[in-house]
Amino acid sequence: MIHHPAHSIPPAPHARPARSARPALSRRGLLGAAGAGAAMLGLGLAACSGSGGSGAGSKKVTVVTHDSFSLSEDVLASFSSETGYELVHTTSGDAGALVNKLVLTKDAPLGDAVFGIDNTYASRALEQGIIDTTTAVTLPASAKPYIVEDTPALAPIDMGDVCLNIDTAYFSSKGLTPPATFEDVAKPEYAGLLVAIDPSTSSTGMAWLLATVGHFGAEGFADYWKSLVAGGARIDAGWEEAYYTNFSGAGEGGTYPIVVSYASSPAYTLSDDGASSTTSALLDTAFRQVEFAGVLAGAANPKGGRAFVEWMLTRTVQEDIPGQMYMYPVDDGAALPTEITSFGPLAKAPVEVTPADITANRETWLEQWTKAVGA
């Protein structure tokens, strides 16, 4: 059954305030109140409806991002000293909302550059002409496999695996072997234990829908979802509701011990001594989400926009991303926090669906999903 809130509440741009010495998970990672404050201070955050005074000779560069963009204060402060530009920032929802807004405003671009388009919307962004494909930047070799449609101007910046997470304590206390695969979760012994996320209202939900499409095929994924719902799976509108309100492993009183989240999530449900995690990720259910940056077509300050994209690929920023947005940097030479390497590794063989297939079939798959779950 799908559960939506009685009234629409826009997602918080960053995480809830920390409830303990350890920060709380954001939509994809862990952005505590300090992370949100850093974004405000470092960017001199401006809510802009246009390019914020950017121009070809301007020293301001306006960047449009998804709601979860965050970098630490000292790194944000370095942008000006390293590039000579003042960074002006505006947010536009999650990846889907971001692309939709940029498409609608492409004749009067909202900024000079964008960060947060992901591989579920990358082909649409290119198809609609919102990216200036003449302004490619130099990419690290490890980023090149993630280039979409041979267009390096839409530069890969970071990545993370959307997958099922489980509350390991629940299964231990019940003497129940934890599930490990897509098929396991649909078995009778796990009926009523899953909280999933609506792909029509959440980019995280969309990513896991694509995981099921890639695993079961376009002809089989709908039947899988029918079996999940028939077994009592709950479907929430967004990640925060699913994880914080209903997932038992979040420590907030939830009752569902299986949730759609990120492979990195267990890195921040650690025991007090940091030696173990109280949750784990089912990496065999993972779909890799890649996030991109690019200069917007028709930008008032394309040079500034390019400077931003290049800066996002610097080693300083790449090494800051895991601790702030809790995604993996595309630069495989960037140092990673011990917690993420120990408790939040990427899947070795994530499920794959090409960006072109996603763009061609997204609406059809959403319609099939809606029918399958009875939405």
C-alpha positions, 0 to 999 in steps of 0.5 A: 500500500502506498502511504502519502502524507495528508498534506504536501511538505517540501523536503528539507534541504539538508538533514535534520539536526543531529540527535547525538554526537553523530550526525543524522542522515540526509537524503543520501548521506549525513548532513548534520546541522553543521553541514547546513550551516556551512552551506549558508555561510560559505556560499553567502546563500542567495535565493535567486530567480535568475542569474544573480547578476552574473554576466560575461565579465561578472565576478559572480557565478550562479549555480543551481543544485539539488536540495542536498548540495553541501560542502564544508565551510572551509572548502566553500570559502576556497572557491573564491580564492581559487577561481576569483569568482563569488559563488551564488547558489540556488536549489531546485528540489531533487534531481527530477525537479531540478531537470524539469525546472531547467528545461522549463526555463532554458530560454532564460537560464536560472544560472551559469552552472548546474550540479545534481543532475543524475543518470536517471535524468542525464539523457533528458537534460542533454536531449533538451539542450540545457547543457552547453556541450561546447564547454567540456572540462578535463576529467580524471580517468576514473570518471570517464566510464560514467560519461553519458552519450559521449558528452563530457561537458556533463561532467561526472562528479560523484556516485552512490549506490541505492539499495536495500538496507536492513536493521541487523538487530531486528533479524538477530532478535527474531532468529531470522536469517536476513535477506540478501537478494531481491528475491529474498525480500519477496519471500513469505518470511519477510512479508510486511517488513519492507518500506520502499519509496515512491519513484514518482515523487523521489529520485531515490525511489526512482533509482531503486525502481530502476534496480528492479527493472534492470534485475527482472527486466522490463517484462518482469519488474511489475510482477515483482512489485505486485508480490512486494505489495501483496506481502504488505510492503509499505511505500512512502513518498520520500526518503526521510519518511521511509528512513526516519519515520518507518525504518526500525534501524534509524532509532526513531521508533519505526517498525519496518526492518528493511528500507530503500536507502544507500550503500553508504548509510550503514557508515553512520549507524555505528556502535558507540565504539565505532567497531560495527554498524547496526544496519547493513546494505544489501549490495546485490540490490544496488543501482548506481546513481551518478551525479553530474555538473555542467555549464548551462546553455545560454549562461550569462557567465559561461567562464564562471560556470566552467570554473565551478565545474572544474572546481568540483573536480579538484582533489579538495572538493572530491575529498570533501564530498564523502563527508558532506554529501556522503557520495563517493567522488569520481576521482578514485585517487581522492582519500575516503573516510575510514567509516565509508570504506569499512561500512559503506562500500560500493557494490562490486556489480550494481544493476545497470540500466543505461541513461538512454533506456531510462529516458526512452522508457521512464514514463512507461515504467512509472505507469506499469509500476503505478498499476502494479502497486495499485496507486 
